[in-house]
Amino acid sequence: MARGNRGFGDLIAGGEGARPASRLPPRTGILGARENRLAELAGGAAVSRVHELVDPARCRIWEGHNRDYAALSEELCGDLIESFRAQRKQEMPAIVRRVANDPDHDFEVICGARRHWTVSWLRSHDYPDFRFLIEPRELSDEEAFRLADLENRSRKDLTDYERAIDYARAIDRYYDGSQQRMVERLEVSKSWLSRYLELARLPPEVVASFGTSKVIGISHAARLAPLLKVPLTRERVVTEAVAIAQEQLAREQRSEALISAAAVTARLAAAATKRQKASQPKELVVHGGEGTVLARAQKVRGGGLAITVPSLRTDKAQILQALSQLLDRAVG
């Protein structure tokens, strides 16, 4: 017998005679996926992000970005160019933040410099309508640095030297020079960060000796760092580095292969430990009126003086006078 409105009310209220509702199967298809997504958002299991497609010209590269944007090229971005062409779109959005008081730009790129370069390149090479996919976020400079570092830390196309310069800049900008604060924020070991900071602090002469900073690794810096801490060996390393840099330049001009990073490091280390030849003491000479040598003397080990008289035919008085002059000059 139909229970009518009363029966329906009992079911809602859980009153007498109420029967438990049967469990419905999970929704599938488009509606099901939408409901599941809404449930994840409501439960905090997922975060909704807003993506935009924009003209890359309206985006500038953040000054704290850890990649050398000017060094990017068709060769270095070849994988992205091929992928974007094949997909006809950019799959992974770049992380950006909005800028103010800049009439030429609306955003600055925190993560995604290569993606920005690639889209810009495609727009100028037969794909004028290609758009740059971005994900705007609100980030402080320190948060932007950590986000960029986390995204790029495992990427092989970012050189050790680029990372090192980025860390050296960040430790002063965001952590007041405190290495301990920086390792805590980045969640890395102190020794790991130290190796990159050693690389960033290589003298410019040493960096130039490698021909290009792209080949310098933290292992090279680790070998040279102790030698650069001692004034004497530092001077020897820098002197050798200048000579190697000149060789590298000559090789480049002749289109020859550069000296390898390993070989450069070995030469710099050898120069630091090479025993320098003892400089020869300056020779003291006394000449006669006609320019002839009356006597010469040279200091020897132990503080002695080796004196030579080229000709005994010279007047004895002249020889004695010459010897006196040598002694005066040697002692004085």
C-alpha positions in Angstrom: 0.0 0.0 0.0 1.3 3.4 -0.9 2.5 5.4 2.1 2.0 8.8 0.4 3.6 12.0 1.8 3.6 10.6 5.4 5.6 7.6 4.4 8.0 9.9 2.5 8.4 12.0 5.6 9.1 9.0 7.7 11.9 8.0 5.4 13.5 11.4 5.5 13.2 11.7 9.3 14.3 8.1 9.9 11.1 7.4 11.8 9.4 4.2 12.5 9.1 1.9 9.5 11.9 3.7 7.6 14.0 1.5 5.4 17.6 2.3 4.6 18.1 3.6 1.1 19.9 1.3 -1.3 23.4 2.3 -2.2 23.7 3.7 -5.7 26.5 2.7 -8.0 29.2 5.4 -8.7 28.4 7.7 -11.5 30.4 7.2 -14.7 30.9 9.2 -17.9 31.1 13.0 -18.1 28.7 13.7 -15.3 30.4 11.2 -13.1 33.8 12.7 -13.7 32.4 16.2 -13.0 30.9 15.0 -9.7 34.0 13.3 -8.7 36.1 16.3 -9.4 33.7 18.6 -7.5 33.9 16.1 -4.6 37.7 16.3 -4.6 37.7 20.0 -4.6 35.2 20.2 -1.8 37.2 17.7 0.3 40.5 19.5 -0.3 42.0 16.5 -2.3 42.5 18.7 -5.4 43.3 22.3 -6.1 41.7 24.1 -9.0 44.1 26.2 -11.1 43.3 28.8 -13.7 45.2 28.6 -17.0 45.3 31.3 -19.6 46.5 31.5 -23.2 48.3 34.8 -23.9 50.7 36.5 -26.3 54.2 35.7 -25.0 55.3 39.2 -25.9 53.1 40.3 -22.9 55.3 38.2 -20.6 58.7 39.2 -19.3 61.3 36.8 -17.7 61.6 37.3 -14.0 65.0 38.8 -13.1 65.5 36.1 -10.5 65.0 33.3 -13.1 67.8 30.7 -12.9 68.2 30.2 -16.6 70.2 32.3 -19.0 67.4 33.3 -21.4 69.8 35.0 -23.8 71.7 31.8 -24.3 68.6 29.8 -25.5 68.5 28.8 -29.1 66.7 26.6 -31.6 69.1 23.8 -30.8 68.7 24.1 -27.0 64.9 24.2 -27.4 64.6 21.7 -30.2 62.7 19.1 -28.2 60.0 21.6 -27.2 59.7 23.0 -30.7 59.1 19.5 -32.0 56.7 18.6 -29.2 54.7 21.9 -29.6 54.4 21.4 -33.3 53.2 17.8 -33.0 50.6 18.6 -30.4 49.7 22.0 -31.9 49.7 23.3 -28.4 51.7 23.7 -25.2 50.8 21.0 -22.8 52.4 22.1 -19.6 51.6 25.7 -18.4 54.4 28.1 -17.4 54.1 29.5 -13.8 53.8 33.3 -13.9 52.8 36.1 -11.7 51.1 39.4 -12.6 53.1 42.6 -12.8 52.0 46.2 -12.2 53.2 49.5 -13.6 54.6 47.9 -16.7 52.7 49.0 -19.8 54.6 46.5 -22.0 54.0 43.4 -19.9 51.1 41.8 -17.9 53.1 38.8 -16.4 56.6 37.7 -15.6 57.7 34.1 -16.0 58.8 32.3 -12.9 59.1 28.8 -14.3 59.0 28.1 -18.1 61.6 30.3 -19.8 62.3 27.6 -22.4 58.5 27.3 -23.1 58.3 31.1 -23.4 61.2 31.1 -25.9 59.8 28.2 -27.9 56.3 29.8 -28.3 57.9 33.1 -29.3 60.1 31.3 -31.8 57.1 29.4 -33.3 55.1 32.6 -33.6 57.9 34.1 -35.8 58.2 30.8 -37.8 54.9 30.1 -39.5 52.8 29.8 -36.4 51.7 33.4 -35.7 48.6 32.3 -33.7 50.4 30.1 -31.3 49.6 31.1 -27.7 51.5 30.8 -24.5 49.9 28.7 -21.8 50.3 30.2 -18.3 49.2 29.6 -14.8 49.2 32.9 -12.8 50.0 32.6 -9.1 50.6 35.0 -6.2 54.2 34.5 -5.1 56.7 36.4 -3.1 60.3 36.6 -4.5 61.5 33.9 -2.1 58.6 31.7 -2.9 59.2 32.2 -6.6 62.8 31.3 -6.2 62.0 28.1 -4.3 59.3 27.1 -6.9 61.7 27.7 -9.8 64.5 25.8 -8.0 62.2 22.8 -7.3 61.0 22.6 -10.8 64.4 22.8 -12.4 66.6 20.9 -9.9 66.3 17.6 -11.7 66.5 19.0 -15.3 69.7 18.2 -17.1 69.4 21.2 -19.6 70.2 23.6 -16.7 74.0 23.8 -16.2 75.7 23.5 -12.8 77.1 27.0 -13.2 73.6 28.4 -13.9 72.3 26.8 -10.7 75.4 27.9 -8.7 75.0 31.6 -9.7 71.3 31.4 -8.9 72.0 30.0 -5.4 74.8 32.6 -4.7 72.4 35.4 -5.6 69.5 33.9 -3.6 71.5 33.4 -0.4 72.1 37.2 -0.1 68.7 38.3 -1.5 66.4 36.1 0.5 68.3 34.5 3.4 70.6 37.4 4.6 73.7 35.4 3.7 72.7 32.5 6.0 73.5 29.2 4.5 71.7 27.4 7.3 68.5 29.3 6.7 68.7 28.5 3.0 69.2 24.8 3.4 66.3 24.6 5.7 64.0 26.4 3.3 65.2 24.3 0.3 65.3 21.1 2.3 68.8 20.2 1.1 72.0 19.3 2.9 74.5 22.0 3.8 77.3 20.1 2.0 75.2 19.9 -1.2 74.6 23.7 -1.2 78.3 24.4 -0.3 79.5 22.7 -3.5 77.3 25.0 -5.6 78.4 28.1 -3.8 82.1 27.1 -4.3 81.4 26.9 -8.0 79.7 30.3 -8.1 82.7 31.9 -6.3 85.3 30.8 -8.8 87.4 33.8 -10.0 86.3 35.1 -13.4 89.7 34.2 -14.8 89.2 30.6 -13.9 85.7 30.5 -15.4 87.1 32.0 -18.6 89.8 29.3 -18.8 87.1 26.7 -19.5 86.1 28.4 -22.7 82.4 28.3 -21.7 80.7 28.1 -18.3 78.4 25.4 -19.6 81.0 22.7 -19.1 82.0 23.7 -15.5 80.7 21.2 -12.9 80.7 21.2 -9.2 83.3 18.5 -9.3 85.8 20.9 -11.0 85.1 23.6 -8.4 85.5 21.1 -5.5 89.0 20.3 -6.7 90.0 23.9 -7.2 88.3 25.5 -4.1 91.0 24.5 -1.6 93.7 25.8 -3.8 92.0 29.2 -4.2 91.8 29.7 -0.4 95.6 30.0 -0.1 97.0 33.3 -1.5 100.1 31.8 -3.0 98.3 28.9 -4.8 95.4 31.1 -5.8 97.9 33.4 -7.6 99.4 30.5 -9.4 96.0 29.1 -10.4 94.8 32.5 -11.7 98.0 33.0 -13.7 97.7 29.6 -15.3 94.0 30.3 -16.0 94.8 33.5 -17.9 97.2 31.5 -20.1 94.7 28.7 -20.7 92.0 31.2 -21.6 94.2 32.7 -24.3 94.7 29.2 -25.7 91.0 28.5 -25.7 90.4 31.7 -27.6 93.0 30.8 -30.2 91.4 27.4 -30.6 88.0 28.9 -31.0 89.2 31.3 -33.7 90.8 28.3 -35.5 87.5 26.3 -35.1 89.3 23.7 -33.1 87.9 21.8 -30.2 88.4 23.5 -26.8 90.5 22.0 -24.1 88.3 19.7 -22.0 87.0 20.7 -18.6 88.9 17.8 -17.0 92.1 18.9 -18.7 91.7 22.5 -17.7 91.1 21.5 -14.1 94.2 19.3 -14.1 96.4 22.0 -15.4 95.1 24.5 -12.9 95.7 22.1 -10.0 99.2 21.2 -11.3 100.1 24.9 -11.6 99.1 25.4 -8.0 101.3 22.7 -6.7 104.3 23.1 -9.1 107.5 24.0 -7.4 108.7 27.3 -8.7 112.2 27.6 -9.9 114.4 29.6 -7.6 115.1 32.9 -9.3 118.7 33.5 -10.1 120.4 36.2 -8.0 121.1 39.4 -9.8 124.8 39.6 -11.0 126.8 42.6 -9.8 129.3 43.9 -12.3 132.0 46.7 -12.2 133.2 48.0 -15.5 136.4 49.9 -16.4 136.6 53.1 -18.2 136.6 51.4 -21.6 133.6 49.3 -20.8 135.6 46.2 -19.9 134.5 44.1 -17.0 136.9 44.5 -14.1 135.0 42.2 -11.7 131.6 40.5 -11.2 129.9 39.0 -8.2 126.9 36.8 -7.6 125.2 35.9 -4.3 125.2 32.2 -3.4 123.3 30.1 -0.9 124.3 30.6 2.6 124.8 34.4 2.2 128.2 34.1 0.5 129.4 36.0 -2.6 131.1 34.4 -5.6 133.5 37.0 -7.1 135.1 36.7 -10.5 137.9 38.8 -12.0 137.9 38.2 -15.8 141.5 39.3 -16.3 144.5 39.4 -14.0 146.3 41.7 -16.4 144.2 44.6 -15.1 146.0 47.0 -12.8 145.9 45.7 -9.3 144.7 49.0 -7.9 141.7 48.9 -10.3 140.9 45.4 -9.3 140.9 46.2 -5.6 138.8 49.3 -6.2 136.3 47.1 -8.2 136.2 44.5 -5.4 135.5 47.3 -2.9 132.6 48.5 -5.0 131.2 45.0 -5.3 131.3 44.5 -1.6 129.7 47.9 -0.9 126.9 47.1 -3.4 126.4 43.6 -2.1 126.2 44.6 1.5 124.5 47.9 1.0 
